[in-house]
């Protein structure tokens, strides 16, 4: 389905003012979906190590971390 920018502008102009923030958030989401960066090999390795730590039980709860930090 082909859609022109002009058609989208007309739809935006017809939106109730109260819906403009939601429309903005959705349009920003659509814009950003295609701009996500690929994971680097280092990022992939860090995720792999993190998953291994989870499987091995080498994790701490957020409450434990906060306690250790004195919060």
N, C-alpha and C positions, 0 to 999 in steps of 0.2 A: 504494500500500500504506500503510495507516494503522498507525502505531506509537505507542503511548502511552509517556510518560516512565516510567511504572511498569514497563513491559516492559523498557525499557532499564536501569533500576535493577536489575531481577532479573538481567539478563545480566551487568552489571558485578559484582554480588555473587557470581556463579558463576565469575568469572574466577580462575585461579590467581594468587596473589600476585605471582609473577614476571612476569606479563603486565600488571600494573597500570601501570607506567611507559609501556609502548607504547600502552595504551588511553588514557592521559591525553594523550600527544602527539597521537594521532589525533583525539580529541575536541576538543582545542585547535585543531588544524588546521581541523576542520569549523566550529568556532565563528568562526574568523578569516577563512575564505574569503569569507563574505558581508560582511565589514567592511572590505574593502580600499577605500582612497580612490581616487577618480577622479583622473586626471592633470590638472593645471591646464594652461592654455594655455602658461604659461611652461615647465612640465616637458616638454610636447610639443615646444616649440621647442628646448629644450636637447637632447633626444634627436635631433631632426632634424639639428641642428648637429654632434652627435657622430657620427652616421652619415655625414655629409658628410666630416668629418675622416678617418674610417676609409677611405672610398672614395678620398680624395685622398692617403692615405698619411701624413697628419699625426698619427702616433702614435709612442709610445715604448714600449719593452718595460719590464716591471716591473724587470728587472735594471738597465736604464739609469736609471730613476728612483731606485732604491736607491743606485746609484753616485753620482748627482748629490746625493743627500741625505747621502752619506758613511756609509752603512750597510754 
